[in-house]
Amino acid sequence: QVTLRESGPALVKPTQTLTLTCTFSGFSLSTSDMCVSWIRQPPGKALEWLARIDWDDDKYYTTSLQTRLTISKDTSKNQVVLTMTNMDPVDTATYYCARTRISAAATDYWGQGTLVTVSS
Amino acid sequence: DIQMTQSPSSLSASVGDRVTITCRASQSISNYLNWYQQKPGKAPKLLIYAASSLQSGVPSRFSGSGSGTDFTLTISSLQPEDFATYYCQQSYTAPQVTFGQGTRLEIK
């Protein structure tokens, strides 16, 4: 059974750095074809893909935010970490981590999401 | 970037109705098109991948079709649990993927 769970602060101040952790089970990020993606959704708005890390440690970022994002993995702990620097109120959103399979080119399992509010 | 445009933005329908949602890509994406269902306060759920492949466990009343730039998601007979928001997603330029703006399906 594949599960993912996001953890991190619910509230951050403007200019601070956000660190989110995705803890997963039911698959290994050392297995070919497996990736973990981060996607966010501002309240009442659409989904936005942010970053992906692959089984072979390749990393990808959305162009508009690539200077602010860092993704990493700890395969032994089954965790993926996303950091986003210089947080702004427009970054207020629910942040999801999810499993992506390269062969299916689709994201098939999602975490429940964590709401991050950026406010002073 | 490839833009994904869904229509309609919202839709009212009744239980038992046949419903079709359309997604258009700003350029050809072959069949690299996925559909997700999202209920309020919940994570999205994968319904259809590669334009027409039904994800395991998804009821057969859901179907997808299309290729190139025009795609459709069809629900053959709406059930009460189908009222939700639906998103298309292009994965032609994966890992850089983009989502449509969503279609909210409401009870008439």
Chai-1 contact restraints between the chains, C-beta under 6 A:
chainA,res_idxA,chainB,res_idxB,connection_type,confidence,min_distance_angstrom,max_distance_angstrom,comment,restraint_id
A,A46,B,F99,contact,1.0,0.0,6.0,A-B,restraint_1
A,A46,B,Q101,contact,1.0,0.0,6.0,A-B,restraint_2
A,A46,B,G102,contact,1.0,0.0,6.0,A-B,restraint_3
A,L47,B,Y87,contact,1.0,0.0,6.0,A-B,restraint_4
A,L47,B,F99,contact,1.0,0.0,6.0,A-B,restraint_5
A,W49,B,V97,contact,1.0,0.0,6.0,A-B,restraint_6
A,R52,B,P95,contact,1.0,0.0,6.0,A-B,restraint_7
A,Y60,B,P95,contact,1.0,0.0,6.0,A-B,restraint_8
A,Y96,B,A43,contact,1.0,0.0,6.0,A-B,restraint_9
A,A104,B,Y49,contact,1.0,0.0,6.0,A-B,restraint_10
A,A105,B,Y32,contact,1.0,0.0,6.0,A-B,restraint_11
A,A105,B,S91,contact,1.0,0.0,6.0,A-B,restraint_12
A,A105,B,A94,contact,1.0,0.0,6.0,A-B,restraint_13
A,A106,B,N34,contact,1.0,0.0,6.0,A-B,restraint_14
A,A106,B,L46,contact,1.0,0.0,6.0,A-B,restraint_15
A,A106,B,Y49,contact,1.0,0.0,6.0,A-B,restraint_16
A,D108,B,L46,contact,1.0,0.0,6.0,A-B,restraint_17
A,W110,B,A43,contact,1.0,0.0,6.0,A-B,restraint_18
A,W110,B,P44,contact,1.0,0.0,6.0,A-B,restraint_19
A,Q112,B,A43,contact,1.0,0.0,6.0,A-B,restraint_20
A,G113,B,A43,contact,1.0,0.0,6.0,A-B,restraint_21
